[in-house]
Amino acid sequence: MSSSTCLKEPSLDLHHTTKAVVRWREDDTMQFLTKPDPRSSAVTFNTRFNGEAAFFELGVPVKLKGLDIVTKAMVRVCASSIVSLEVVKNPTVPTTIGEAFKSTTLSLDFTLKCPPTIIVHTAAVEPLSASKKSSGVVLDAIRDLSKATALSIYIEARDAPPKLQHISDAASQGLFKSCSTRYHIASLYGGIGGKLIEPSGDTAAPPSYDETTSRPPPPPPPIEFPSKKRPRQDTETERDDITLL
C-alpha cells in the first residue's frame, strides 16, 4: 500500500454532502449547533474517502473579520482519529434536533482520540473574531466543538452517504492510517486556499462581538462645584493697610 493510501481498500471512492446538525457535551451540559449564520443556510456534513483522504467534515457558514462575504468554517474529523463510530437509525433526539428534519433521522456517534481540526479561509483575521453578533454565537460553538472528543452528527437517513456502515466498521477497527489534515486545503474557497487554526490552549480568547461593539462609555469626570465656604474677611489691620495704599 502506498504511503498516501488512507484505507486498506483503495477502491473506496466516496465524496458526499448533506445537511446536518451537531450535538456534544461541555462541562456536563449538552450543546447543539443547528443553525449557522445566516440562519437561512445550513450546516453541511461532508464525507470524503478515497486513496488519499479519509475524513468527515462539517461546513458551518459564518461571517468572520477579514472577509467581506460569508464563508464556511470547516470542522474536520480525520478517520484515523476515530476510536469508535456508531451509526444509529431513528434515534431518540431532543426537540432541538427533531425540528431540523422532516423524515427519519440517522445519528453518527463519534468517540475520538483527539479533537477535530478547524479550517478557515486564508484571509480570516487571527485570532478568529466574528463581524456580526449572530456569527459570534456560531463562532463560539465552533470553538467549543473543536475541543470535543465525543460528538454526535445527525442527518436524514434517506440522504446518508453510501457505504456508511462499511466506513463505520473500518474506522472502529482502526483500519485507517494517519492522513494529513491539510488534504485539499490549498484549493478550498474557490482556489484561494484555507488555513488550519491551531488550538488556543491557555491563550485568552478574543473579545466577543458584544465586547468590541457595544462596550459602555467610561463614566464622565466628576463635576467640581464651587466652594460653599464664605470668603475670608480681612482683618482690621489688613483693611488699614489697604486704606493706606
C-alpha positions in Angstrom: 0.0 0.0 0.0 1.4 3.4 -0.9 2.1 6.0 1.8 -0.8 8.2 0.5 -3.4 5.5 0.9 -5.6 6.1 3.9 -7.6 2.9 3.8 -6.6 -0.7 3.2 -9.2 -0.8 0.5 -8.1 1.8 -2.0 -11.1 1.0 -4.2 -13.3 3.1 -1.9 -14.1 6.4 -3.6 -16.7 8.5 -1.8 -17.5 12.2 -1.8 -20.9 13.0 -0.3 -22.5 16.1 1.2 -25.8 16.5 3.1 -27.4 18.8 5.7 -26.5 18.1 9.4 -26.9 19.3 13.0 -24.4 18.5 15.8 -24.6 17.7 19.5 -21.7 17.4 22.0 -21.2 17.7 25.8 -19.4 20.5 27.5 -19.0 20.7 31.3 -21.8 18.1 31.7 -24.1 20.3 29.6 -25.4 19.2 26.2 -24.6 21.7 23.4 -26.1 22.0 19.9 -25.2 23.6 16.6 -28.3 23.6 14.5 -28.3 26.9 12.7 -25.3 28.8 11.2 -25.2 32.4 10.2 -27.2 33.4 8.2 -29.9 31.1 9.6 -31.4 30.6 6.2 -28.3 28.5 5.3 -27.4 25.1 6.8 -24.6 23.2 8.4 -23.3 20.6 5.9 -21.8 17.2 6.5 -19.1 16.1 4.0 -17.9 12.6 3.8 -14.6 12.2 1.8 -12.9 8.8 1.4 -10.5 7.7 -1.3 -7.0 6.6 -1.8 -5.6 9.9 -0.5 -8.1 11.1 2.0 -10.3 9.7 4.8 -12.3 12.3 6.8 -15.7 13.6 7.8 -16.1 17.4 7.7 -18.7 19.9 8.9 -19.1 23.1 6.9 -20.5 25.9 9.1 -21.4 29.3 7.4 -20.2 32.2 9.5 -19.1 35.8 9.0 -15.5 36.3 10.1 -13.5 39.5 10.3 -11.1 40.0 7.4 -13.7 38.7 4.9 -16.4 40.7 3.1 -18.6 37.6 2.5 -20.0 34.7 4.4 -17.8 31.6 4.2 -17.8 28.2 5.8 -15.6 27.3 8.7 -14.7 23.6 8.4 -14.6 21.3 11.3 -12.6 18.2 10.1 -12.5 14.8 11.7 -9.8 12.5 10.3 -10.8 8.9 10.2 -7.5 7.8 11.8 -8.5 9.8 14.9 -11.7 7.8 15.4 -11.8 5.3 18.3 -15.4 4.3 17.6 -18.2 5.3 15.2 -21.7 4.1 15.8 -24.5 4.6 13.3 -27.9 4.7 14.8 -31.1 4.8 12.8 -34.1 6.8 14.1 -32.5 7.6 17.5 -34.3 9.4 20.3 -33.5 13.0 19.8 -34.3 16.3 21.7 -36.8 18.7 20.1 -34.0 21.0 19.1 -32.7 18.3 16.7 -36.0 16.8 15.7 -37.3 20.1 14.4 -34.4 20.3 11.9 -35.5 17.2 9.9 -38.8 16.1 8.3 -38.0 12.4 8.0 -36.3 9.6 9.8 -33.0 10.7 11.4 -29.6 9.0 11.4 -27.1 9.7 14.1 -23.3 9.2 13.8 -21.9 8.9 17.3 -18.1 9.6 17.3 -15.5 8.9 20.0 -12.2 10.4 19.0 -8.5 10.2 20.1 -8.1 13.9 19.6 -10.4 16.9 18.9 -11.4 17.9 15.4 -9.4 20.5 13.3 -10.7 23.9 12.3 -10.1 25.2 8.8 -11.0 28.7 7.7 -10.5 31.0 4.7 -6.9 32.1 4.4 -7.9 35.8 4.7 -9.7 35.4 8.0 -8.1 37.5 10.7 -6.4 35.7 13.6 -7.3 35.2 16.4 -10.7 34.4 14.8 -13.3 37.0 15.5 -16.9 37.4 14.2 -18.0 40.5 12.4 -21.7 40.1 13.4 -23.3 39.4 16.7 -25.1 36.3 15.4 -21.9 35.0 13.9 -20.3 35.4 17.3 -22.6 32.9 18.8 -21.8 30.4 15.9 -18.1 31.0 16.3 -18.2 30.3 20.0 -20.0 27.0 19.2 -17.3 26.1 16.6 -14.6 26.8 19.2 -16.3 24.6 21.8 -16.9 21.8 19.3 -13.2 21.8 18.3 -12.3 20.8 21.9 -14.7 17.8 22.0 -13.7 14.2 21.7 -17.2 12.8 21.8 -19.9 14.2 19.5 -23.0 13.2 17.5 -23.8 14.3 14.0 -27.4 14.0 12.8 -28.5 13.7 9.2 -31.6 12.5 7.3 -31.5 8.7 6.9 -32.7 8.9 3.3 -29.7 11.2 2.4 -27.0 9.2 4.2 -23.7 8.6 2.4 -23.4 5.2 0.7 -21.3 2.5 2.4 -21.6 4.4 5.7 -21.8 1.3 7.8 -18.8 -0.1 6.0 -16.8 3.0 6.8 -18.1 2.9 10.4 -16.9 -0.6 10.9 -13.5 0.1 9.3 -13.0 3.2 11.5 -13.9 1.4 14.6 -11.5 -1.4 13.7 -8.6 1.1 13.2 -8.2 0.3 9.5 -7.5 3.9 8.6 -3.9 5.1 8.8 -2.9 8.7 9.6 -3.8 11.2 6.9 -2.8 14.8 6.6 -5.4 17.3 7.9 -4.2 19.6 5.2 -5.6 17.5 2.4 -7.1 19.7 -0.4 -6.7 22.7 1.9 -4.8 24.8 -0.8 -7.7 24.5 -3.2 -10.5 25.4 -0.8 -12.6 28.5 -1.1 -12.6 28.7 -4.8 -8.8 28.1 -5.1 -7.9 30.9 -2.7 -7.0 28.4 0.0 -7.6 27.7 3.6 -5.6 27.5 6.8 -5.6 25.5 9.9 -6.4 27.2 13.2 -4.2 25.8 16.0 -5.8 25.1 19.3 -5.7 28.1 21.5 -4.6 26.2 24.6 -4.3 28.6 27.5 -4.4 31.7 25.3 -7.2 34.0 26.1 -10.0 34.0 23.5 -10.5 37.3 21.6 -13.3 39.6 22.9 -16.8 38.7 21.8 -18.7 40.8 19.2 -20.7 42.4 22.0 -17.5 43.4 23.9 -16.0 45.0 20.8 -19.0 46.9 19.5 -21.2 47.8 22.5 -18.9 48.4 25.4 -20.4 51.2 27.6 -18.6 54.6 27.5 -16.5 55.5 30.5 -18.2 57.4 33.3 -18.0 61.2 33.0 -15.4 63.0 35.1 -16.7 64.3 38.5 -18.2 67.7 38.4 -16.5 70.2 40.6 -19.0 72.5 42.3 -17.9 76.0 43.6 -16.8 76.0 47.2 -19.6 77.0 49.7 -17.0 78.4 52.2 -17.6 82.1 53.0 -14.9 84.4 51.6 -12.3 85.2 54.2 -12.9 88.5 55.9 -10.0 90.9 56.0 -8.6 91.6 59.4 -8.8 95.1 60.8 -5.1 95.5 60.2 -5.3 94.4 56.6 -8.1 96.8 55.9 -6.0 99.6 57.3 -3.1 98.6 55.2 -5.2 98.7 52.0 -6.5 102.2 53.0 -3.0 103.5 53.4 -2.2 102.3 50.0 
